[in-house]
Amino acid sequence: MRRPVKPQDILLALSVPVIWGLGFTLAKAGMSQFPPILLTALRFGLTALVLVWFVRPPWGMMVRIFWVALIGGTIQYSLTFTGLHAMDASTAIIIVQLEVPFALMLSVIFLKDRLDWRRASGVVLAFGGVVLVAGEPRLDTGYLPILLLVAGTFSWAVGQILVKTVHQVGGCTLIAWVAVFSAPQLFIASYLFEDGQAEAVANADWAGWAIIVYLGLIMTAVGYAAWYHVLSRYSVTRVMPFLMLLPVTAMSGGVLLLGETVTSVTLLGAAVVIAGGAFITLGRAADVS
């Protein structure tokens, strides 16, 4: 029997795409001052420094949290933000929406959820929308940024499946220790794959550091604490569709804050991806909590 979603959990779930969507836009702006992986390392470092003092170490879950951090934090954001660096935020967020069908497919494989024809149709639609956007003529940066975003999105979906194995840990505690593990990993990744870190830190202005504060304290600490809370209480297929609001907030932020333009092809691709997510939501497979 499906457990009803409590109103307060609905509000928490709805807040996540708003917080993350604005953060996605601000991260794109922050990349004008920081290399993308360094930006993420500073973000998670701030989260860890602020939260770790207020939560107890979940010693029995540390190995599982390490894997959540590595796959759903370090690898995912290294790939996603590097891809975002080379394209508009309003376009990149559409590709990131593949997290919904990826998470669904993984939940079918590992959490024994069922894939009915509606959800299967939604998966096909979502991928079709991304293909539509990927073929847009104005994406002259090549396919590598798109592939990085797709790989990062798949890594994020894997991380969310892993989160279901640590559902005993509260959302605030989980994101605190994910950040503790991810921050040093990301600093190492930045050292290996990027350059100009010292100059970026020395030359960053107040706006760049303000973005770091938002990413670390609001997008990560608040956003992921809320997300991990609802993900621990309900099945992946019940909470993942809330993230279909991400393109709305991120595309709006890209247009209003970054001056990006949204073409008719981008809007059509976004509509197809969101329609795919809606079909996934309409599926009647049994939920696995």
N, C-alpha and C positions, 0 to 999 in steps of 0.2 A: 504494500500500500504506500502511495506517495505521501510523504510528510509535507504539510503545507508550509510554505516559506513565510516566516514571520515578517510583519510589516517593517520592523527595525532592520531586519536582514535585507529586505528589498531596498530600503534606503541606503544601506551600506553598499550593496552591490551596484546601485545606480550611481553612487558617488565615485566609484572607481574609474569608469571611463571618462568622467569629467576631469578628475585629477590627473589621470595618465595622459589623456588627450592634450591637455595644456602642457604637461611636462614634455611630451613628445615634441611639441612645437618649440618650447623653450630650449630643449636639448639641441635642436637644429640651430637655433640662434647661438647657443653656447659654443658650438663647433667653430665659430669664427674666431674664437679666442683660445680654445683648447683642442688638442687632438681628441678624436672621439673616444678611444679607449681610456685615455687619461681622464677625460671628463667623467666617465663612468666610475673609474677608480676613486676619484675625489668624492663623487656622489655617495658610493657605498662606504667609503672611509668616514664621511661625516655621519652617516646613519649609524655606523657601528660605535663611533665615539660618543654619540648622544644616548643611544638606547642600552648599550651593554651593561651599564651600571644599575639599571632598574629591573633587570630580569635575571632569574636564576638559570644557571647552565643546565640544560636538559641532558645530563650526562649519558643516559641510556640511548639517546637518539642522535648523538653527535656524528656518527658515521653516516647515517642517512641524511642529516642536514648538510654534511660536507658535499654529498653528491647532488643535492638540490642546488646548493650554491654554485658548484662547478658547472653543472649543465644548464640550470635555469637562470643563473646569474652571470657568471664569468663568460662562458662560451656564448650564451645567447646575446648578451649586450655587446660583446666584442664584435660579433657578426652583424647584429642589427644596426648599431650606431655607426659602424664603418660603412654599411650600405646606405644609411640615411645621410651620411656626410656628402654623398655624391648625387643626391636627388632631392626634389622638393618634399617637404614634410607631408603636404596634402596628397601627394602621389604615393609616397612610401607607406602611409598608414593604411592604404587600401590593400597592399600586399601583406602587411602585418595581420590583416583580418583572416588570413589563412590559419591563424591560431585556433579558430573555432572548428573547422573541419579536421585539422590535425589532432586536436584534443579529442574530438569525437571518435576518430578512427583508433586512436591509442586506447581510449576507454573501452572500446569494443574488444580490442585484443587483450588488454591487461586487466580490466575491471569487469569483464564479462557483461558489458552492456550489449544491447541488441541493436542492429542496424536495419530498420525497416526501409521501405521504398522511398518514403518522404525524406528521411535523413540521407539516404544514398543520393537522391536527386539534389539535395542541398549541397552535398560535398561537390558534386559535378558542377553545379552552378557557381559555387564560390571559386573553384579553380578556373572556370571559364571567365569570370570577371577579372581575375588577375592576369590571365593570358591577354584579355582585351586591353588592359592598361599597359602591359609589357610591350605590346605591339604598337603603342602610340608613337608617331613620328618624332615628337619633341623629346623623347627619352634618348638623347644622343650620347649618353655616357656609356653605352654598351650594356650587356646583360650581366656583367659581374656584380654591380650593386643589387640588382634584382635577385640574383642567386644568393647573395649574402643575406638579404632580407628573408628570403624563403627558408634558408638554412637556420637563421636565427629564430624564426617563428616556430619551426619544428622543434628546435632545442627548447624553446620556452614551453611548448606543449608537453614535451617529455618531462620537464621540470615540474609541471603542474600534476602530472600523474604521480610523480615521486612524492609530491607534497601529501597526497592522499595516504601515504604510508606513515606519515608523522602527524596524523590528525589529533593525537593526544596533546600536542604542543600548541599553546595559544598563539594567535596571529602575531602579536607584538614580540613575543619571545622568539618565534620562528624567524621573522624578518631581521631581528637584531643579530642572531647568530648566523643567518645566511650572509648578512653584511660583514660580519667578522671574518668569515671564511673567504668571501668574494673579494674584499678590498685588496688584500696582499696579492691574490692571484691576478687581479686586474692590473695592479702596478707592475708586476712582473711581465704581463702580456704587453703592456704599453712600452716597457723598456726593450722588449724583444722586437716589436713590430712597428714602433713609431719613433719619431725623433722630435727635437725642439721642445721637449717637456719643460726644461728649466726656463727657457725664454718665455714660454706661454704663461707659466706661473708668475714670473717676474713682471710681465707686461699686462696681465689681465686687469681690467678696470672694475669698478664697483658693480656694474651690470653683470659681468661675467661671474663674479663671486655670488651675486644675488641669485643667479640661475643655479649655481651649485647648491645654495641653501634650499631653494625650492625642490630641486631634484632629490636631495638627500633627506630633507625633513618632511616634505609634503608628498612628493611622488612616491618615494620609497617607504619611509617610515609610516606615514598615515595610509597611503594608498595600498601598500602591500599588507599592512596589518589588517585592514578591512577586508581585502581580498582573501587572505589566508583564513580569516575567520569564517567567511561564508563558504569557502571551499571545503573547510573541515566539517561543516554541518550538512552540506547537501551534495548531491552527485555532480560530477563534472558537467554532464549534459544539461543540468538544470541551471547552473550558474554561468556557464560560458556564454550563452546568448546575450547576457547583459553587456558584454564587451562589443556587441554590434553597434553600440553608440559611439565607439571610439572614432570612426571616421568623421562623424558629425562635429565633435569637439576639436579634433586635430585639424581637419580641413578648415574649419572656421578660424582657428588660431593661425593657421598658415596664411590665410587671406588677410586677416585683420592685423596681425602682428608682424608678419614677414613680407607682406605685399605680394604673395604668390598669386598666380592666376590658375583658375580651375577650368579646364576645357570641357567641352561636351563629352568627349571620349572618357575623360577621367570620371565625370559624373555618371556616365552610363556604366562604367566598370564598377564604381562604388555601389550603384543600385543593384547590379547583378550579384555582387558579393554579399550585400546585405540581404537580398532575396534568398540567397543560398543559406545564410544563417537563419532566416525565418523558417525555411523548409526544415532545417535541422531541428528547430524548436518545436515544430508541429509533429515531429515523430512521436510515436506512442510507446517507444521502448521502455522497458522497466528501468527505473533509476537505481543506481547502486550508490549507497551512501558510504 
